[in-house]
Amino acid sequence: MPELPEVETVARGLDKQLPGASISAVDVRWERTIQAPEPTIFARQLVGQTIRSVRRRGKWVVIDLDSGDALLAHLRMTGQLLLEPRESPDGDYTRVLLSLDDGRQLRFADMRKFGRLILTAAVDDVLGDLGPEPLTDDLTLERFQRMLSGRRGRIKSLLLDQHFVAGLGNIYVNEALWQAQIHPLRPAASLSPAEARRLHGAIQSVLRAAIHQGGTTLTNGNFRQADGAAGRYASRLQVYGCEGESCGWCGSAVERIRVGQRGTYVCPDCQPLEG
């Protein structure tokens, strides 16, 4: 958390507001937020650069700059990219401030301090190993079926692997597997062509619906859009965080298990382990 829908929401929000703005000052308050280069170099190289566009790759926000450099932001568990007026008080968790020439600030806030920023001229060196994007032609049904072939690992663990598919996380993998009626512990290669088709469609359906709702803000309130608004998809979650509640398909109680040390939610009747 945040996952593809949340990062896409942030990137889209910033792309409507940031292009054309120039960075006039950089204030690094928590140096370990800067993964590369060294924080003083990071700040010096950013000053004077103009923002061209903002996009997403996997779970990364990519801010393209006029020099050809890119500022990469990974929100990890509690990171937020917030666009605020300069006179607006910043919170206790602000780690990096980018002041813009138009009086606004782009603030990177992060309560848990796991988020990271990278300034690079070689985006592919950082993101080139990511898997295909699930909402583009990079991940056709045919390619997805080939990718599953011969994979003995558990389907949930495989979908969480960013080298396999970029952007998926625990929330939406749980939701997609439930929608496709596939147990998270099933070996990936055991999926029939019909099951692979259902799962491919469920992944895309769940992600698009979550993006439409601005992502998921859970009760901890950690995720915020670039303007500070909460995501609205939490009320539509069918299994994630729903232990003991009735399955929307059959009415059975949703169960919580662990898969690879991750809390996992499953309907025991709709998602049988035997494939």
MARMARTOR-23747 format. One record per residue (C-alpha): x, y, z; residue in one letter. Coordinates in steps of 0.05 Angstrom, whole numbers, plus 32768, in hexadecimal, padded with zeros to 4 digits. Example, Ala and Ser with C-alpha at 12.3 -4.5 7.8 and 13.67 -1.06 7.14 Angstrom:
REM residues 2
80F67FA6809CA/81117FEB808FS/
//
This chain:
REM residues 275
800080008000M/7FFB802D7FD8P/7FF280017F9BE/7FE6800E7F51L/7FA380327F58P/7FBC80607F8FE/7FFD80717F6AV/7FD7807B7F29E/7FA780AA7F4DT/7FE080D27F69V/800580D57F26A/7FC680EC7F01R/7FB781217F35G/7FFE813D7F32L/8000813A7EE7D/7FC5816A7EE5K/7FE8819C7F12Q/803481987F0BL/804A819C7EC2P/806B81DF7EB4G/807C81ED7EFDA/80C681F67F0ES/80E881DF7F4EI/8104821B7F73S/811C81FB7FB4A/812381B77FD4V/812181A9801FD/813681628033V/81208156807AR/812C810B807EW/816A80F98056E/815B80AF8053R/811E80BE8028T/814F80CE7FF0I/8167808C7FD3Q/819380AC7F9DA/81BA80D77F92P/81D780F17FD3E/81A581227FF2P/81CC81627FE6T/81D8814F7F9DI/818E813A7F97F/8178817F7FAFA/81AA81A67F85R/819981817F45Q/814E818B7F4EL/814F81D67F57V/813F81FA7F17G/812181BE7EF4Q/80DC81C37ED4T/80AA818B7EDAI/8093816F7E97R/806281387EABS/804F81067EE1V/804180BD7ED4R/804180797EF6R/806B803A7EEDR/805980007F1AG/8054801E7F60K/808280597F4FW/806E80A07F40V/809A80BA7F08V/80A381067F03I/80C481167EC1D/80F081557EBFL/810581837E87D/814E816E7E8DS/813E81257E7DG/814581127EC6D/810B80F27EEBA/80F780F67F34L/80DE80B27F4AL/80B480AA7F89A/80A180697FAAH/806D80737FE0L/807880308002R/80488028803EM/8037806F8053T/8055809E8021G/802D80D98006Q/803A810C7FCFL/801181497FDFL/800C818A7FB8L/800081C47FE8E/800482107FE9P/804782268005R/8025824A803FE/7FFF820C8054S/801E81ED8093P/804081AA8085D/8037816E80B1G/8065814B80E1D/8074811580AEY/808C81408075T/80D08124805ER/80DF814B801EV/80C4818E8005L/80C981A57FBDL/80B881EF7FB7S/809D82047F73L/80A482477F50D/805882537F53D/805382537F9FG/803F820A7FA9R/806581D17FC9Q/806881887FB8L/807081657FFBR/8086811D8006F/806981078049A/807680C38067D/806480AE80ADM/808A806B80ACR/80C680878085K/80C9804D8054F/80BB80768015G/80F380887FE6R/810580BD7FB2L/813780B47F79I/814F80E87F48L/816B80C67F0AT/817980D07EC0A/817080867EB3A/812A80707EC8V/8132802C7EA8D/816D801D7ED5D/813E80237F11V/80FC800A7EF4L/81117FDF7EB9G/81097F9D7EDFD/80BF7FA97EEFL/808D7F7A7ECFG/80587F8D7E9DP/80227FC07EAEE/7FE07F9C7EBAP/7FB47FD27E9AL/7FD97FD87E58T/7FE57FAD7E1BD/80257F967E3ED/7FFA7F627E62L/7FCC7F427E30T/7FA67F037E44L/7FD47ED97E18E/80127EF57E38R/7FF57EEB7E7EF/7FE57EA37E6FQ/802C7E977E56R/80487EB87E95M/80207E897EC2L/80357E4B7E9CS/80677E217EC3G/80657E4D7F01R/80607E217F3ER/805D7E5A7F70G/801D7E707F92R/7FF37E9E7F66I/7FED7ED47F9BK/80377ED87FA8S/80457EDA7F5DL/80157F147F51L/80367F3B7F89L/807A7F347F68D/80887F777F46Q/80B57F547F13H/807A7F2A7EFDF/80457F607EF9V/80517FA87F0DA/80257FCD7F3EG/7FFC7F977F60L/7FFA7F947FACG/7FD77F6F7FE3N/7F947F937FE0I/7F867F8B7F96Y/7FA47F457F8FV/7F747F2E7FC6N/7F3A7F507FA2E/7F4C7F357F5DA/7F557EED7F75L/7F117EF07F97W/7EEF7F0C7F59Q/7F107ED67F2FA/7EFD7EA17F63Q/7F457E887F69I/7F657E747FABH/7FA57E9B7FBBP/7FCC7E5C7FCBL/7FBF7E3C7F87R/7FFF7E2E7F5FP/80007E5F7F26A/800A7E297EF2A/7FCC7E047F0BS/7F9D7E397EF0L/7F737E237EB5S/7F6E7E507E77P/7F297E657E8FA/7F437E767ED4E/7F7D7E9D7EB7A/7F4C7EC47E8CR/7F217ED37EC9R/7F5D7EEA7EF1L/7F787F167EBAH/7F347F377EB3G/7F2B7F3E7EFFA/7F6F7F607F07I/7F5D7F947ED3Q/7F167F9D7EECS/7F2A7FA77F35V/7F637FD77F24L/7F3880027EF6R/7F0080067F29A/7F31801A7F60A/7F5080507F34I/7F0B806A7F24H/7EFF80727F6FQ/7F4280947F7CG/7F6280587F9DG/7F57803A7FE2T/7F5F80608023T/7F5A802F805DL/7F46804080A4T/7F8E805480B4N/7F86808C8082G/7FCD80868068N/7FBE808D801EF/7FAC80D28005R/7FA580ED7FBFQ/7FD281277FA9A/7F9D81597FC0D/7F9581378004G/7F5381147FF3A/7F4780CC8009A/7F3D80937FD8G/7EF680797FD4R/7EFF802F7FC3Y/7F028013800AA/7EB7800C800ES/7EB87FDF7FD0R/7EEB7FAD7FEAL/7ECD7F677FE8Q/7EFF7F3E800FV/7F3C7F678023Y/7F357F78806DG/7EF17F55806FC/7F007F1A809CE/7EBF7EFD80B7G/7E927F248088E/7E657F038055S/7E817EF48010C/7E5E7F1D7FDBG/7E577EE07FAEW/7E3F7EA97FDDC/7E357EC68022G/7E6B7E9B8044S/7E987EBC8077A/7ED87ED9805AV/7F167EBA807AE/7F5B7ED68087R/7F987EAC8079I/7FE17EBB806FR/80067EB4802DV/80507EC6802EG/80487EEB8070Q/80117F168052R/7FCA7F1A806DG/7F9E7EFA8038T/7F527EF98032Y/7F2B7EC28011V/7EE57EA5800BC/7EEE7E5A801AP/7EB27E477FEED/7EBC7E747FB2C/7F087E6B7FB1Q/7F157E217FBCP/7F5E7E0D7FC2L/7F547DD27F93E/7F587DE97F4BG/
//
